[in-house]
Amino acid sequence: MESKEGESMVYNFEQAIREGFIKSEEKGMEKGIEKGLEKGLEKGRIEERLEIARTALSEGLPVELVKKLTGLEIEKLKDLEKEKANPH
């Protein structure tokens, strides 16, 4: 009788470990998806700021004003101006 009880306990323990692994994997996947979405959204915000800066610079707004409006660094804005002057 003890053998069956022992086997049952081992089975229950193994089952609990499997369920724990599955739950951990699911949580890991959820976190990965969240991080991916966050990175994607951040990249989109950066691209949007760059596009606004390009438009503002092409309209002749001063670099300092564009910096203030977009939060982009002066060096990046100067690079954008160079791109405008030398399109590929």
Backbone as JSON Lines, residues from 0, in Angstrom:
{"i":0,"aa":"M","n":[0.82,-1.19,0.0],"ca":[0.0,0.0,0.0],"c":[0.86,1.26,0.0]}
{"i":1,"aa":"E","n":[1.92,1.22,0.78],"ca":[2.79,2.4,0.85],"c":[3.39,2.71,-0.51]}
{"i":2,"aa":"S","n":[3.66,1.7,-1.29],"ca":[4.27,1.88,-2.6],"c":[3.36,2.72,-3.5]}
{"i":3,"aa":"K","n":[2.06,2.41,-3.49],"ca":[1.12,3.17,-4.32],"c":[0.99,4.6,-3.83]}
{"i":4,"aa":"E","n":[0.98,4.79,-2.52],"ca":[0.92,6.15,-1.97],"c":[2.17,6.92,-2.35]}
{"i":5,"aa":"G","n":[3.31,6.28,-2.28],"ca":[4.58,6.92,-2.66],"c":[4.6,7.28,-4.13]}
{"i":6,"aa":"E","n":[4.11,6.35,-4.96],"ca":[4.05,6.62,-6.4],"c":[3.11,7.78,-6.69]}
{"i":7,"aa":"S","n":[1.99,7.82,-5.96],"ca":[1.02,8.89,-6.14],"c":[1.63,10.24,-5.74]}
{"i":8,"aa":"M","n":[2.4,10.26,-4.66],"ca":[3.04,11.5,-4.22],"c":[4.07,11.96,-5.25]}
{"i":9,"aa":"V","n":[4.84,11.02,-5.77],"ca":[5.85,11.35,-6.79],"c":[5.15,11.89,-8.03]}
{"i":10,"aa":"Y","n":[4.07,11.24,-8.44],"ca":[3.33,11.69,-9.61],"c":[2.79,13.11,-9.39]}
{"i":11,"aa":"N","n":[2.19,13.34,-8.21],"ca":[1.66,14.67,-7.9],"c":[2.77,15.71,-7.89]}
{"i":12,"aa":"F","n":[3.92,15.35,-7.35],"ca":[5.06,16.27,-7.3],"c":[5.54,16.6,-8.72]}
{"i":13,"aa":"E","n":[5.67,15.56,-9.55],"ca":[6.09,15.77,-10.94],"c":[5.08,16.63,-11.69]}
{"i":14,"aa":"Q","n":[3.81,16.39,-11.45],"ca":[2.75,17.16,-12.1],"c":[2.83,18.63,-11.66]}
{"i":15,"aa":"A","n":[3.06,18.86,-10.39],"ca":[3.18,20.23,-9.88],"c":[4.38,20.93,-10.52]}
{"i":16,"aa":"I","n":[5.48,20.22,-10.68],"ca":[6.67,20.81,-11.32],"c":[6.37,21.17,-12.77]}
{"i":17,"aa":"R","n":[5.71,20.25,-13.5],"ca":[5.34,20.52,-14.89],"c":[4.46,21.76,-14.98]}
{"i":18,"aa":"E","n":[3.46,21.84,-14.12],"ca":[2.55,22.99,-14.13],"c":[3.31,24.28,-13.81]}
{"i":19,"aa":"G","n":[4.25,24.19,-12.89],"ca":[5.07,25.35,-12.55],"c":[5.89,25.82,-13.73]}
{"i":20,"aa":"F","n":[6.49,24.87,-14.45],"ca":[7.27,25.22,-15.64],"c":[6.4,25.87,-16.7]}
{"i":21,"aa":"I","n":[5.21,25.32,-16.89],"ca":[4.3,25.87,-17.9],"c":[3.92,27.29,-17.53]}
{"i":22,"aa":"K","n":[3.57,27.52,-16.27],"ca":[3.19,28.87,-15.83],"c":[4.36,29.83,-15.96]}
{"i":23,"aa":"S","n":[5.56,29.38,-15.63],"ca":[6.75,30.23,-15.75],"c":[7.0,30.59,-17.21]}
{"i":24,"aa":"E","n":[6.83,29.6,-18.08],"ca":[7.03,29.84,-19.51],"c":[6.01,30.85,-20.02]}
{"i":25,"aa":"E","n":[4.77,30.7,-19.6],"ca":[3.72,31.63,-20.03],"c":[4.02,33.05,-19.56]}
{"i":26,"aa":"K","n":[4.45,33.18,-18.29],"ca":[4.79,34.5,-17.76],"c":[5.96,35.1,-18.52]}
{"i":27,"aa":"G","n":[6.95,34.27,-18.83],"ca":[8.11,34.73,-19.59],"c":[7.71,35.23,-20.97]}
{"i":28,"aa":"M","n":[6.81,34.51,-21.6],"ca":[6.33,34.92,-22.93],"c":[5.57,36.24,-22.83]}
{"i":29,"aa":"E","n":[4.73,36.37,-21.81],"ca":[3.97,37.61,-21.62],"c":[4.92,38.79,-21.43]}
{"i":30,"aa":"K","n":[5.94,38.6,-20.6],"ca":[6.9,39.68,-20.37],"c":[7.65,40.01,-21.65]}
{"i":31,"aa":"G","n":[8.0,39.0,-22.41],"ca":[8.69,39.23,-23.69],"c":[7.83,40.03,-24.65]}
{"i":32,"aa":"I","n":[6.56,39.68,-24.71],"ca":[5.64,40.42,-25.58],"c":[5.51,41.86,-25.11]}
{"i":33,"aa":"E","n":[5.37,42.06,-23.8],"ca":[5.27,43.42,-23.26],"c":[6.5,44.23,-23.61]}
{"i":34,"aa":"K","n":[7.69,43.64,-23.4],"ca":[8.93,44.36,-23.72],"c":[9.01,44.68,-25.2]}
{"i":35,"aa":"G","n":[8.61,43.74,-26.03],"ca":[8.62,43.97,-27.47],"c":[7.69,45.11,-27.86]}
{"i":36,"aa":"L","n":[6.51,45.15,-27.26],"ca":[5.57,46.23,-27.53],"c":[6.12,47.57,-27.06]}
{"i":37,"aa":"E","n":[6.72,47.57,-25.87],"ca":[7.31,48.81,-25.34],"c":[8.4,49.33,-26.27]}
{"i":38,"aa":"K","n":[9.27,48.42,-26.71],"ca":[10.35,48.83,-27.62],"c":[9.79,49.35,-28.93]}
{"i":39,"aa":"G","n":[8.78,48.67,-29.44],"ca":[8.15,49.1,-30.69],"c":[7.51,50.47,-30.57]}
{"i":40,"aa":"L","n":[6.82,50.68,-29.46],"ca":[6.19,51.98,-29.24],"c":[7.24,53.08,-29.1]}
{"i":41,"aa":"E","n":[8.31,52.8,-28.38],"ca":[9.38,53.78,-28.21],"c":[10.02,54.1,-29.56]}
{"i":42,"aa":"K","n":[10.25,53.08,-30.36],"ca":[10.84,53.31,-31.68],"c":[9.9,54.17,-32.52]}
{"i":43,"aa":"G","n":[8.61,53.9,-32.42],"ca":[7.62,54.71,-33.15],"c":[7.62,56.16,-32.69]}
{"i":44,"aa":"R","n":[7.75,56.37,-31.39],"ca":[7.79,57.75,-30.87],"c":[9.04,58.48,-31.38]}
{"i":45,"aa":"I","n":[10.16,57.78,-31.41],"ca":[11.4,58.38,-31.9],"c":[11.26,58.73,-33.38]}
{"i":46,"aa":"E","n":[10.73,57.8,-34.15],"ca":[10.53,58.05,-35.59],"c":[9.6,59.24,-35.81]}
{"i":47,"aa":"E","n":[8.57,59.34,-34.99],"ca":[7.63,60.46,-35.11],"c":[8.33,61.78,-34.81]}
{"i":48,"aa":"R","n":[9.15,61.79,-33.76],"ca":[9.89,63.02,-33.42],"c":[10.86,63.39,-34.53]}
{"i":49,"aa":"L","n":[11.5,62.4,-35.11],"ca":[12.42,62.67,-36.23],"c":[11.67,63.25,-37.42]}
{"i":50,"aa":"E","n":[10.52,62.71,-37.72],"ca":[9.73,63.21,-38.85],"c":[9.26,64.64,-38.6]}
{"i":51,"aa":"I","n":[8.84,64.91,-37.37],"ca":[8.43,66.28,-37.01],"c":[9.62,67.22,-37.17]}
{"i":52,"aa":"A","n":[10.78,66.79,-36.71],"ca":[11.99,67.61,-36.82],"c":[12.34,67.87,-38.28]}
{"i":53,"aa":"R","n":[12.27,66.83,-39.12],"ca":[12.56,67.02,-40.55],"c":[11.64,68.06,-41.16]}
{"i":54,"aa":"T","n":[10.35,67.93,-40.85],"ca":[9.37,68.87,-41.4],"c":[9.64,70.29,-40.89]}
{"i":55,"aa":"A","n":[9.87,70.42,-39.6],"ca":[10.12,71.73,-39.01],"c":[11.37,72.37,-39.61]}
{"i":56,"aa":"L","n":[12.41,71.59,-39.75],"ca":[13.65,72.12,-40.32],"c":[13.46,72.51,-41.78]}
{"i":57,"aa":"S","n":[12.71,71.7,-42.52],"ca":[12.47,72.02,-43.93],"c":[11.61,73.27,-44.08]}
{"i":58,"aa":"E","n":[10.83,73.58,-43.05],"ca":[10.03,74.81,-43.05],"c":[10.83,76.02,-42.59]}
{"i":59,"aa":"G","n":[12.08,75.78,-42.22],"ca":[12.96,76.88,-41.85],"c":[12.95,77.27,-40.38]}
{"i":60,"aa":"L","n":[12.36,76.43,-39.53],"ca":[12.39,76.75,-38.09],"c":[13.81,76.63,-37.56]}
{"i":61,"aa":"P","n":[14.19,77.5,-36.63],"ca":[15.54,77.43,-36.06],"c":[15.77,76.11,-35.32]}
{"i":62,"aa":"V","n":[17.0,75.62,-35.38],"ca":[17.38,74.36,-34.75],"c":[17.04,74.37,-33.26]}
{"i":63,"aa":"E","n":[17.29,75.47,-32.57],"ca":[17.0,75.54,-31.13],"c":[15.52,75.35,-30.84]}
{"i":64,"aa":"L","n":[14.67,75.91,-31.69],"ca":[13.23,75.75,-31.5],"c":[12.81,74.3,-31.77]}
{"i":65,"aa":"V","n":[13.37,73.71,-32.81],"ca":[13.05,72.31,-33.13],"c":[13.51,71.4,-31.99]}
{"i":66,"aa":"K","n":[14.66,71.71,-31.4],"ca":[15.16,70.95,-30.25],"c":[14.16,71.02,-29.11]}
{"i":67,"aa":"K","n":[13.68,72.22,-28.85],"ca":[12.72,72.43,-27.76],"c":[11.41,71.68,-28.03]}
{"i":68,"aa":"L","n":[10.97,71.68,-29.26],"ca":[9.7,71.04,-29.62],"c":[9.78,69.51,-29.62]}
{"i":69,"aa":"T","n":[10.92,68.98,-30.04],"ca":[11.03,67.53,-30.22],"c":[11.8,66.82,-29.12]}
{"i":70,"aa":"G","n":[12.63,67.56,-28.41],"ca":[13.48,66.94,-27.39],"c":[14.7,66.25,-27.97]}
{"i":71,"aa":"L","n":[14.91,66.39,-29.27],"ca":[16.08,65.78,-29.91],"c":[17.32,66.61,-29.63]}
{"i":72,"aa":"E","n":[18.46,65.96,-29.63],"ca":[19.74,66.63,-29.4],"c":[20.13,67.46,-30.62]}
{"i":73,"aa":"I","n":[20.87,68.54,-30.39],"ca":[21.33,69.43,-31.45],"c":[22.1,68.65,-32.52]}
{"i":74,"aa":"E","n":[22.97,67.73,-32.09],"ca":[23.76,66.96,-33.05],"c":[22.86,66.17,-34.0]}
{"i":75,"aa":"K","n":[21.81,65.58,-33.47],"ca":[20.89,64.81,-34.31],"c":[20.18,65.73,-35.29]}
{"i":76,"aa":"L","n":[19.81,66.91,-34.82],"ca":[19.14,67.87,-35.7],"c":[20.07,68.35,-36.8]}
{"i":77,"aa":"K","n":[21.33,68.54,-36.46],"ca":[22.3,68.94,-37.48],"c":[22.49,67.84,-38.51]}
{"i":78,"aa":"D","n":[22.47,66.59,-38.04],"ca":[22.53,65.46,-38.97],"c":[21.34,65.47,-39.92]}
{"i":79,"aa":"L","n":[20.16,65.78,-39.39],"ca":[18.96,65.84,-40.22],"c":[19.06,66.96,-41.25]}
{"i":80,"aa":"E","n":[19.64,68.08,-40.84],"ca":[19.84,69.18,-41.78],"c":[20.79,68.76,-42.9]}
{"i":81,"aa":"K","n":[21.84,68.01,-42.54],"ca":[22.79,67.53,-43.55],"c":[22.1,66.56,-44.51]}
{"i":82,"aa":"E","n":[21.24,65.7,-43.97],"ca":[20.48,64.77,-44.83],"c":[19.65,65.55,-45.83]}
{"i":83,"aa":"K","n":[19.04,66.62,-45.35],"ca":[18.18,67.44,-46.22],"c":[19.01,68.08,-47.33]}
{"i":84,"aa":"A","n":[20.22,68.53,-46.97],"ca":[21.09,69.19,-47.93],"c":[21.7,68.19,-48.92]}
{"i":85,"aa":"N","n":[21.92,66.96,-48.47],"ca":[22.55,65.94,-49.3],"c":[21.71,64.67,-49.34]}
{"i":86,"aa":"P","n":[20.54,64.71,-50.01],"ca":[19.71,63.5,-50.05],"c":[20.43,62.38,-50.81]}
{"i":87,"aa":"H","n":[20.22,61.14,-50.36],"ca":[20.91,60.0,-50.99],"c":[20.15,59.53,-52.19]}
